[in-house]
Every structure is written in structure tokens, then in C-alpha cells.
Amino acid sequence: MTRVAAIDCGTNSIRLLVADADPQTGELVDLDRRMTIVRLGQGVDRTGRLAPEALERTFAACREYAAVIKEFGAERVRFVATSASRDAENRDEFVQGVLDILGVEPEVITGDQEAEFSFTGATKELHSSGDYLVVDIGGGSTEFVVGSEHVRAARSVDVGCVRMTERHHPGDPATPEQIAAIRADVEAALDEAERTVPLREPRTLVGLAGSVTTVAAIALDLPAYDSTAIHHARISHDEVKWVTDRLLASTHEERTAIPVLHPGRVDVIAAGALVLLSVMDRTGASEVVVSEHDILDGIAWSIA
């Protein structure tokens, strides 16, 4: 067993996984898995820069994670940063801050690398025949990956729950015009993705990240967030549509009252759900297999 620590810093959240990995058996045993909403991508789509307060929220989470990594004595640490820090003019400030706190330099990876990690993390435990379409809906971007044992095609496009919310400002509830504007952006991104990734070919759609797992939790009517119940749940197209319509038609207070909805997702979950529904409409998928294992697990395997 190798004890590893993987950190995934996205547009909306930063997450840590400390695990014991056995490359011989393909087993990854969680020791600590946590997530903090830091909204690193706050305003990046508009300003092109990481906001000072967003950097400080992220550095505070890094200090917490450094203590956890030290407590468990992880032998190897890898920090991967995704969409927001790819786009930012002042990303050097972010890189230096992480290096000072954690002693490792964040790797600002490409969308294709992000897709590889997501695919490995999501599919390593699945045993379906044929190709998978893995869809990772993040805050700033969405990754589409097709493959079976290995990635065959991948594409990252700039639609995510935070970016769509900040660009179109859906109200409480969202107006038909706001919904149409988000949908138009997503459809254009799907057109772009489909030029390199055969979205309609795979038999199994696998959905990753907080927007997807939250939609699943609402569809399952869970009294509290339960990753065991959500992991590998199969949510039908009709259920995804029902949840999406509910979220788009709700007020901020009504969404806040949903017990499985993390406070940091209240403002952005409706846009995230609409991205998922748009993907299912485009691909004709009758259901989505929800995975709690994603890019974080793929990062852990990369250093195991």
C-alpha cells in the first residue's frame, strides 16, 4: 500500500483525498475525503483575474488540508488545479501561495489531462460492456470523455455551474429568457464537444462532480447527503428533468431549505442541473450513472 494525498482545486470547490492505494489489486481505501466551497473562480469570467478574497478562502482551506496530510503521514502529494486558474492572469500568485502552504506546486492542468484523471477515477470500479461517456460538470468547465479501458476522445468546454450563473444571472425563480440563454450556451458547447467526441455512441453515461451528485440526492429524496446511497445510483432522464425544473422554478429560500443542498451550491445548482439535462437530451441517455469517484480518485491513482 502507498499512502497518497490528492488535492483537486476547481472553480467552485477544493477537495482532498488521503487514501491507501494498492496498484496490484486496484483498491483505493479512503482515509479522509473532504470538500470546501471556496469559489476560487469568483468573477474570473468577467475580470480575467483571481479575486483577493477568493485566493484567501482557498489558502485557508489549503492550511487546513496541510494539517490533515501531516496527521496521516501521506508519502506522496499531488495538487491539481483546473479551470479557474487556467484562465487567470494572476495565476502565479495562486501557485506561490499553494507552494508556501503545502510544499508542492499546483499543476495547472489542461482540459485533456483533467479528462484523463476524471475518466480513470470514475470508471475503475465499473464493469459495463462497451464505451462510457464520462461527463464532469464543474464550476467553470465541463469535461466529456469517451472510452472503455482507456480514453478514446476527450474535450473540455467552458460551461459550468458557476460560469453560467455569473454570465446569465438566473433569478429566483429563473425567467424563461434566462433559461434559454443558459441553454443556448450549453448547446453551443455541446456542438463544440461533438466535433471531437462522439457523444451519442457510448451505451453508459457516467456523471461526476457536485452538480450531478446533488441532483441525484434530490431525486432520491434523501433526508441528508449520503455518498454511499448516491455512489453508482442510476437516475432517469425524467427524474433529472423533474429536479432541474424544480430548481429553476424555486426561490433562493426554497433551495436553501433542501436538506441535501450544500450552502455553497444554492446559487449555482440550477445552472448545473440544466447542463446535465442538456447533455442527456443531446445524447438520448435514458439514465445517468452517478459516481462519487472522479478526478480526485484519478489524481490519487496517478501517484500510487
N, C-alpha and C positions, 0 to 999 in steps of 0.2 A: 504494500500500500504506500502511496505517496500522498502526503498532506499538502493540499494546494489551496490557494485563495484566489478567487476570480472576482474582479470588480467590473461592472458594466455601467458606464455613465452615459445616459441618454439625454434627450431634450427635456424630459419631464421628471425622471427619477434617476437615482443612483442606487445600485443594488450590489450586495456582497454575498458570495457563496464560499464558505470554508468547507471542504469535503476531503474525505479519504478516497483516492481513486486507485482501482486495480485494473491496469490495462489488460491483464491476462484474462479476466472474467468479464470485463466491460461493466463492472459495477462501480457506481459512484455513490458513496454514503455521505449524506448531508450531516454536517456537524453544526453549522449555523447558516441560515439563509435569511436575509433581511433586506428591506427596501425603505428608502426615504424619498419623499417627494421634495425636490429642490428647485424645479422649474428653471434649470440652467439655461434653457432656450428662451427665457422671457425677453421678448422684444427683438430677438435676433433677426427674424424675418423682415422687420422694419428698419432696424438700425445697422445691422451687419456686425454688431459687437455684443459681447457678453456683458451684461449689466453688473456693476459692482456688488449690488445686493444679492444677485444670483450666484456670483462667484463665492461670496462669503457663506451662503447657505450650503453650497457644495463643499467648501473647505471644512465647514463644521461637521458635515457627515463623514468626510474623509478622516477627521481626527477621531471620531467615534469608531470607524472601521479599523483604523490603525491599532486601537486598543484591543479590539476583538481578535485581529490577526496575531497580535503578540501573545494574547492569552492562550490561543490554540496552538501556537508554535508552528504555523504553516511554513513549509520548506521553500515553496515557490509562490510568487505573487505575480499576477498579470492584471494590469489596469487597461481596459479598452474604452475609448471614448468614441461616440458616434455622431449623429447628425449635427447637433448644435455647434460642437467645437470644430467640425469640418468647415462650417460656414463663417466662423467669426474672425474678424480682423485681428483681435487681440488674444488669439488662442495661446500665444507664448506666455501670457500672464497666467492662464489656466494651467499650462504644462508645468511651469515653475512652482506654482502653489502646491500641486499634487506631489511633485518630486520632493519638496521640502517636508511635507507631512508624512508621506508613505515610503519614501526612499526608492520609489520606482517611477519611471517616466510613463505617463499615459501614452498609449499608442492611439493616435487619431487615425482610425482605420477607414478604408474605402467602403463604399456600399457593397461591393462584391465580397470583401472579406467579412463584413457583417453578416451577409447572407450565408456564407460558408459556416460560420460559427452557429448561427441560428438553426440551420438545417441539421447539423450534427447533434446539437442539443435536443432538438425536437423529435428526431426520428430514431435515435439509437435504441430506444426501447420498443418501438412499434414493429409489428410483423405483418403488415398488409402486403398483398401482392401488387405489383405494378408501381407506377410512379406516384410520388407525393407532390402536391403543391403546398409548400410551406409559406404562409403569409404572416409576417411580423409587423404589426401595426404599432409604430412608435409614436413619439410626440412630434417629431419633425419630419420623419420619413417612413415609408413602408417598403419592406423588402419582399420580393417574390422569388422563390427558389423552386425549381423543379428538378427532381432526381429520384433515384431509388436508393442504392447504397452510397452513391456519390452524386455530387451536384452536376447536373447536366446543363442548366442555364439559370442565370440569376440576374436580377435587376433591382436597383433601388430607385425609388421615385420620391419627390418632395411633397408628399401628402401625409400628414399625421394629425393626431387629435389636437395638439397644441397649435400647430401651424394653421390648420383650417379654422380653429376657433379665433385666433388672433387676426386672421385675414378677413373673416366674414362676420365676426361678432354676432353669432346667433343669439337671439333674445330669449326671454323667459315668459312664454314659450317662443321657439323659433318661428319666424314667419315663413310662408311658402317661398318667398323670394330668397330668403337666406338659405333655406334648404336646397333650393335649386342651384344657387351659386356654389355651395359646397359640392353638391353632386356633379356639377359641370367640371370643377377642378379635378375631382376624383376620376371621372370618366376620361378626361384628357390624360391623366396619369396612367390609367389602365391601357389606353391606346398606346402610350409610350412603352409601357412594360411589355405589351403583347408583341411589339416589334422584335423582341429578342427572347421572350419567354413564352412557351406555348401554354397559356393559362388554362385552356379548355381541355387539354389532353389528359391530365392525371385523374385517377379514379378517387383519390383520397385528398381532401382539403384539410390541412392542419393549421390551426390558428394559434398565434402566440401573442404574449405581452398583455399589459394591463387592460386595454380596451376590450380585448377578446375574453379574458378571464372574468372581467366584471360583467359583461353581457351574459356570459354563461351562468354566473352566480345569481343574477336577477332572473334569468329564465328558469333556473332550478328552484327559485323561491327559497333560497337558503336564509335561515334566521341570522346567520353571521358568516363571514367569509371563511370557507373551509377548503383549503387547497387539495385535500385528499378527495373530496367529493367532486371538485372541478377537474382535476387532472384526468385526462382521457374521457371526459364526458362528451357525448355526442349531442349537439344542439341543432335542431332542424332549422331550415330556412324560414318556416312560418314562425318559429319561436324568436329567431333573430329579428324578423320584421316587427313582431309584436313589441319586443323590447325597444327597438330603435324608435318606433312610432311613439311609444310611451315617453321615452326620454326627450324626444324633440318637442313633445306637447306639454312637457312639465315645466314648472317654475323652479327657480333655484332652491326654494324651501322644500318643495316636493322631492327633488333629487337628494337633498341633504338628509331627508327622512328615510331614504332607502338604506337598510341596515348593512348591506354588503358593500356599499359605495364608499371608498376611501375619500376623506375630505379633500384631498389634493386632486381628485378626479371629477369633482362635482361640476366644475365649469367646462370640462373638455370631453366628458364621456359621450355626450350626444353626437358630437362630430366623429369620435372614434367608432361608435356603433354604426354610423352612416357609412363610413369607409368599409367596414366588414360587410354590411348588407349589399353595398355596391359590388364588392368582389364576388359575393355569392350570386348576385343577379347576372354578372358578366360571365361567370364560369358555368352557370347552371347547376351549381352544387346543391344537393338536397339537404346536406348537413355539413357541419364543421366539427372536426375532432379537436378538442381544446387541450393544449399542452401547457402545463406549468413549467416544463423544462424547455429552455430556449437558449438564447445567445450566452447566458451566464454559464450554463452547463457545457456548451461548446467551448467556451474560453477555458473552463476547468480541464476539459479533455485535452486541449491544445498544449497544456503544460504538464500533463500527467505522464 
